Amino acid sequence: MNASVSVVYYKNKTLSNGEHPLMLRITKDRKSKYQSLGISIPPQFWDFTKNQPKRNCPNRDAILRLIAEKTKQYQEQLIEFKAENKEFTVTTLVEKLTNPVKAKTVGELFTEQIQRYKTAKRTGYALSIQQVYNSLIKYNKHLNIYFSDIDVTWLKKYEEWLRSTGLAENTIGIRFRTLRAVYNIALEQKIVKPNYYPFKSYKVSKLHSVTAKRAITKDNVTAVINYDYTNKGFYTQLAVDLFTCAITTDSLH
């Protein structure tokens, strides 16, 4: 059964001033849930035939705009659920709109991920994200922006800025792959909508320079991975972590 949204002059509840509240009624599978619009109207100003405020109702235009705006929000969410082929109830629909996920800024998500990897003792990943965070701060002056602000034009300008600093092609590629990885996390957390995703048009794969391959024996690889870096210092541990990460990643391709 298709869901429906309609405005209701809720006569089941009478306020102390004699007015009745306006509610949105969301119905699906013969179950209904009422959501207050936060306003009430005296009965003499409500047209029960047309189900809208009468022409002489005070603030009629503002009330009609509010009804249209709130109804549109629920209808758009219904369309989104349908497009995603996602099952839902009237309760989950209302909760989706009344308790939305707080949008995080780019800076907030980067900081969150850096701390996450530090807590997990994955210092190599934390350092990689920290480097991109620092780079973005230098480029944009601040990261109090949303992921939807990062479009193809923004990425191209960032690439131009990185080149102006004299970074190597592969280093620029690493910066962008890390940025893309954090953007993907934003998608997973529904911080940004998929239609804003800029990396469909902006191809990170172009940021790659072929380097001469250097042979290394299996025994040498094993020796590095198993190297005991206890008391050898942070950078020695980081080097081993990054090497191990690179080997593991290559083995997956």
Disulfide bonds with the S-S distance in Angstrom:
none
